[in-house]
Amino acid sequence: MKKNRKIIFTVIIVLTVFVLVAGFYFVQASGNRRQAFHTGGLLIEQIEAMLVRNARQEASLKEGYKDDYITRAKAVAYIIDHEPLIGADSNELRKIAKLVSVDEIYLFDVGGTIYNGTNTKFIGMNMDAGEQIAFFKPMLNDKTLTLCQDIEENTGENKPMMYAMTWSETGERMVQIGIEPEKLMEELKANSIAKMVDGMVSAEGLYIIVAEHETGTILGSSAKHLQGYTISRLGADISCDDSSVLAHKIGKIDGHPSYYSFKCNGDYLILIGQTFSSINENIKTGMIMMSIYVVLASLLIYFVVRNLTYKIIKEHDTANTDQMTGFFNRRAYETDIMNYNKSLANKEYVYVSMDLNGLKTTNDTLGHDAGDKLISGAADCMKKVFGKYGKLYRIGGDEFVAVIFPEAYILEDLKTDFKKLLRTWSETNGLVLSVSCGYVKSSDHPGLTTYELAKLADNDMYKAKEAYYKLSGNDRRARRDEIKNETTTEAKQ
């Protein structure tokens, strides 16, 4: 008999280890997945902010250089207005170009034809010669204009150039200067997508990728071998039908099973991927430690349980109060419900089913202390609103029931008071306290038992919870702001 007990105990330990380790793996893997998607979302937000900042910096740089180049063009025009012979001599124009630190100078007549310049091979060319030079055609009809191009590839010399043009004060000619913007190019390069990604903190198994939305060309990647490839090279399932949506998926990135998040932001597609091997590397060690812990804990529990007294067991079995909230516990609830089916058969009462929203998220992100604070806060609100009208029960971790006997005309007021109290608690404590509720009046369902009323209330509560979780992140923030505004208005009134 003693041998059989040891065998049974050993089997129980083995099964316990298996179940707990499997459960640990599932919970840990699920938590890692959520963490990977959360990290991906945060990195995407960071990159979006950097793209906006880079665009502003580049625009500011270009505008600053344009103003400078137009000023130089005006300086050349001024010199030629006062020394007309310089405008007739290409060598003198080259000296002036060196003096004002430009690479090229061209003089156009009022009809838009080049009649002299530092590079004489372009003499005779007019503004109809190509798209690049045609940029300045509006100046032919408006002598108040001064124009400066963005960086363009010089079609005649195959190098990047910026050109600025102005009319001379006499109105006899247009003066164009050209500068190979090496400094500007270097500053823009410093703000490039590749440089931006290089500057971000990376880690083994983390993919940070920014690509062109339209072509899919990878502009910046923490994995250098992917630079210049298209996004299809990754093998991931990516589509940006709605550029405002942050998407999370599981699949392969560059051949590696990964969690990945992506979003299209204007001209760019941003992708953050984390391989299973990197994100789940802590699970193996955790499983080993969990197995050792479970075996040791099982042995300890065995010897402790074996020596428990009947008195302790009896006290445990007869306990009816939830320690955290002071409410009746599930044992008391089950006992009372059986009595209610008989004692309340002809009485009017309200069965209220309540369940906290977002408790698991709070536990995962802020810790169980914050979660316990939500439970205690919810219990306090319930006690203040419903406590004097009947009994309150905590029947699960975040599940509550109230069986109350209010006058029929004040039920709606109680609902409103409860919502207001939850909002006030949230604003005071800095945590979002939300409770889904289902209210069922016995008088609306004559003949039903308390168990049947409980099912109806649970159904209403689950509908409220489903509606809560359907709200998007933006809708929730908007709703919180709306609630704050309503509270402020009511306080003033």
N, C-alpha and C positions, 0 to 999 in steps of 0.2 A: 504493500500500500504506500509506504514511504517512498519507494523507488518510483512508483507511478506518479506520485505528486511531483517529484523532481523532473521526470520526463515532461509532464504537463507544463510545469513552470518553465523549463527550457524551451519548449515549443512556443509558449506565450511570449517569452523574451525575444526569440527569433522573429516571430510574426510582428511583434511590437517594433523591433528594430527596422524590419523591412517596411512596415507601414509608415513609421515616422520619417525614415530616411527618404522614402519615395515622396512623402508629403513635403519634407524639407526641400527636396529638389524642385518640386513643382512650385512651391511658394517662392523659393529663391530665384528660380528662373523667371517666374512671372514678375517678381519685383525688379529683377535686372532688366527685363524687357521694358517695363514702365520707366525705369531710370534712363535707359538708352533713348527712348523716345522723348523723355523730358529734356535730357541733355541735348538731343538733336534740335528740338524746338528752340532752346535757349541759344545755341550756336547760330542757328539760322537768323534769329532776331538780331544777334550781334553783327552778323555779316550784312544784314539789311541796313543796319545803322551805319556801318562802315562804307557801304556803297553810296549811301546818301551823302555822307561826309566827303568821300572822294570826289563825287560828281560836283559838289559845291566848290571844293578846292580847285579842281581842274577848270571849272568855269571862271573862277576868280583869277586864276593864273592867266588864262587866255585873254580875258578882258583887260587885265593889267598890261600885258604885252602889246595888245592891239593899240591901246592908248599911247604907249611908248613909240610904237612904229609909226603911227599917224603923225606924232610930233616930229619924228625924224624926217618924214616925207615933207612936212611943212618947212622944216629947216632947209632942206635941199631946194625947195621951190623959192624960198626967200633969197638964198644965195644966187640962184640963176636969174631971178628978177633983177637983182642989183648988179650982176656981172653976166650979161647975156652971152658974151663970148665963150664962157665956160660951157654953156649948153650946146655949143656947136662943136666942141672938141671932146671926143670919147676919152682921151687920156686924162683930160681935166676932170671929167665925170668920175673916172676911177679914183682920182685923188680925193675928190669930195666924198665918194663912197667910203674910203678908208677913214677920212676925217670924222664922219658921223657914225662909223662902225656899222655899215651895212654891206651886203655882198653885191647887190646889183642896183643900178639906177636906170630907168627908162623914161624918155620924154615923149609924150603923146601930143599931137596937134589937136585942134578943136574938133576934128572929125573922127578922132579915136585911132589914128595911125601912129606907130612908133617912128619918129624921125631921128632919134639918136639914143645911144645908151652905152653902158659899159660893155655889153656884149653886142657887137655890131651885126652879128648874123640875124638878129631879130628885127633889124631896121626894115620898115615897110610892112610889118605885120599889123593888122588892125584887130578891133575887138570882135570881129566875126570869125577869127581864126580858130577858135575852139571854145569849149565850155569853160575852161579855167579862166581865160582872159575875158570872156563874156560876162563874168561876174560883175565887172566894173562898168558895163554899158549904161546903167541908169545914170551915171555921172554925165553922160553926153547931154542929157536934158535938164540937168540940175547942177549948176555950178556951186551950190552950197554944200554938196555932198562930200564927205570923206569916207572911204570904205577900207576895211581891212579883212582879208580872207582868214579863215581858219587854216591850219597846216594842210597844204595840198602837195601832192607829188608833182614836181615840175616835169611836164611831159617832154620838154626839150632836153633836159639834162638828167632826168631820172634821180632826183633827190628831193627830200621834203623841203618845202619853202613856205614862208608866209609873205604875202604881198600887201602893201598898203598904198593907197593912192589919194592924192588931193589936187585940187585946182590951185594954180598959182594965184597970187593976189591980183595980178593984172588980167587974169582970165584968158591969157594967150596960150596956155599949155596946161597939160596935166602931168604931174610928176608921180612916178611909181617907184617905190623902193622894194627890194626883195631881200629877205634875211633867211639864212638857214638857221632855224631856231634850235640850236644845239642845247642851250641851257634849258629852254622850255621843254624840249623833248626829254631831257634828263629828269626834270621835275615831274613831268607827266608819267614817265616810266616808274619813278619812285612811288607814284600813286596807283600803279597798274594793279589789275586783279591778281596776277601772279605774285607780285610783291606783297599784296595784302594777305593772301593765303599763307605765304612763307612766314609772315610775321605773327601768325596765330600759333598758340601753343598746341602742339599735336602730341599724339601718343601712339604706341604700337596698336595696330588694328583699328585706328580711327581714320576715316576718310573724310576730308573736307574738300568739297569740289564746287567750283563755280563755273558754269558754262553759259554760252550764248543760248538764249531761249529759242531763237528762230532756227539756227543751224545745228545746235547741239554741240558745237565745238567747245572743248574744255579749255578755259582761259587760265584757270588756276587750280592746282591740286596739291594736297599734302603728299600724295603718291606721285613722285616726279615722273615715273614711266608713263603716266596717263596724260601728261601735258600735251596738248595739241590734238589728242584723239577726240572723237565725238562721244557723246554721252551713251550711245548705243553700245560702245565698247565695254561698258560696265556689265551689261547683261541684266540690268535691273528693270523692273516693270515701272516705268515712269511716264506719266501723262499729266499735262497741266491744263485741263479743260477749264478749271476755275483758278485763276492766278491768286485769288485771295485765300485759298484753302491750304493749310499745312497738312500734308499727308504723311502717314506712318505705315510702313510695310515691312514684311519679312521676306527675304529672298537672298540671292547671291549678288555680291558686289565684287567685280573683278575675280570671279571664281570662288569667293569665300562666303559661306553662309553668314548672313548679317541681318541686323536690325537697321533700317534706314528711314530717314525722314527727308522730305523734299518739299520745296515750294518755288513757284515761279514769281519773280519779282521784276515786273517790267521787262527789260531786255535780258534779264538773267534768270538762269535756273540754278538754285542752290540745293546741294545735296549733302547730308551728313550721314555717314554709315559707320557702324561699329560691328566688328566681327563677333560671332558667337564665342570664339576661343578667347578673345580679350575681355569681353564683358562678363563671361561666366567662369573665368579662371578661379574665382574664389569658391565655387561650388564643391569641387572635389575635396579640398581641405575641410570645408564645412561638413561634408557628408561623413568623413572619417571621424571628425570630432564629435559629430552628432551620434554616431554609432557607439563610440566609447562612452559618451555621456549617458545614452539610453541604457546601456548594459549596467553601468554603475548605478544609475538612478533606479533601475528595476530591482537590482539587488537590495538597495537601501529601502525602497518602498516595500519590498517583500518582508523584510525583517521588522519594519515599523508597523505595517498593517497587521502582521501576525500578533503583535503585542498591544494592539488597540483594545481598549476596554469597551464593554457593552454600553457604559454610561456615555462615552464620547460619541459612539455611533447613534445612540438614542437621541442625544442632544442635537446632533446634526440633522437627524431625520425629522425632528419636530420643530426645527427653526423655521419661522415664518416671515422674517424681516430681512430685506435687502440692506446690507451694511452701508453701501455707498450712498444710497438715496433716502433710506429710512422708510421706503415704500414696502408694501407687502410683496413677497416674492412669488415665484411661480407655484410653489407648493400651496401657499395660501390661496392663490388665484384658482387653482384647480378645485380645491375644497369648496371655495365660495361659489364657483360657477355651478357646481352640483346643487348647492342649496338654493341659488338664485332661480334655477329652473322650477323650483316648487314655490319658494316664498314670494317671488316677484311675478308670478303668473298673471295676476290681475292688477299689477301696479305699473304706472308709467315711469320709465327711466330712459336714460340715454347711455348707449355703449359707445365709448370712444377708443378707437385703435390708433396708436401713435408710434412713429418710427423716425429716428434721426436721419437726416440727409447728410451724406458726405463724411460720415464718421471714419470710415476706413481710410479715405484720402487724408484726413487730418492726422490719423495715427501714423500713416506712412510718411507724411511730409514733415509734420511738426512734432511727432512723438506721442506716446500713449498718455503722457501727462496732460497734453492739450486735449486729447480725446476724452480723458476722464473729466476734464473741466467742462467739456460740452455736455457730457451726460449729467453731471451735477447741475449745470446751468439749466438744462432742459427740465430736470426734476423740480428745481426751485420755481420755474415759471408755471409748471403744471400745478404745483402745490398752491401757489398764490391764486390761480384762476379757478381750478376745479376742486381744491382740497376740501372746502367747506360744504361741498354738495354731495360728497360720496367717498368712495374708496379709490386709491391709486395703487397700481401694481407695476412692478418691473418684472416682466416675464422672460426677458432675454437681455443680451448685451446692450442693445439700443432700442429694444421694443418695450413699449409701455401700454397700459390699458387703464382707462378710468370708467368706473360704473357710477354714474351720478344721477341725482334726482332734483334737477332744477325746475323752476316754473317754466312752462313752455315758451313764454314770451321773452325770456332772457337768454335763451340758447344762442341766438345770433350774436348777442352782446358778448357772451363768453368766448365765442369763436374770434370775434374782433379783438377782444382784450388779450387773448392768448397770442395772436399775431403781433400785436403792438409790443407786448412784453418781450417776445423773442427778438424783435428789432432793437428794442432798448438795451437788452442784454448784449447783443452783438456789438452795438456802438460803444458800449461801456467797456467791454472786455477785449475788443480787437480781434475777435474770432467770429466767423459766420455761423450762427446757430439757426438751423432750419429744421423744422419737423413736419413730416407729412402726416395728415390726419384723416380719419374716416369716422363720421358721426352717423349713428343710426338710432332713431327714436323707436322705442318698443310700440308706441301707439300707431306708428305708420305701418307696422307689420304684425297685426294681431294674430295670435296663435303660434308664433314662432318661439322656439326655445332660445335661451341665452346663447347656447352654442351656435345656433343658426344666425342670430343677430351678430355674433362675433365674426362669422364668415362674411356677412354683408359689409360690416365695418372694415374688415381687412381688405376686401375688394376695393372699397372706396379709397382706402389709404394707399393701396398699391397704384391706383390710377393717379392719385396726387403725386406719388413718388416718380412715376413714369413721366409725368408732365414736367416735374422739376429737372430730371436728368436729360430731358430733350432740349432744354435751354442750352444754347451755345455759350462759350466763355464770354463773348461780347454782350449777349442778352443778359447774362447774370450780372455783369458789371453795370449795365444800363439799369437793370431792375434794382440793384443795390443803391444806385444814385437816386432812382425814383423814390425808393423807400425812405432814404435820408431826407429828400425834399419834402415828402409827405409828413414825416415826423416833425421837421422844422416848422412847417406851416401850421400843423395842429398845436404845436407848443406855443406859437405866437397867438393863436386864437384863444 
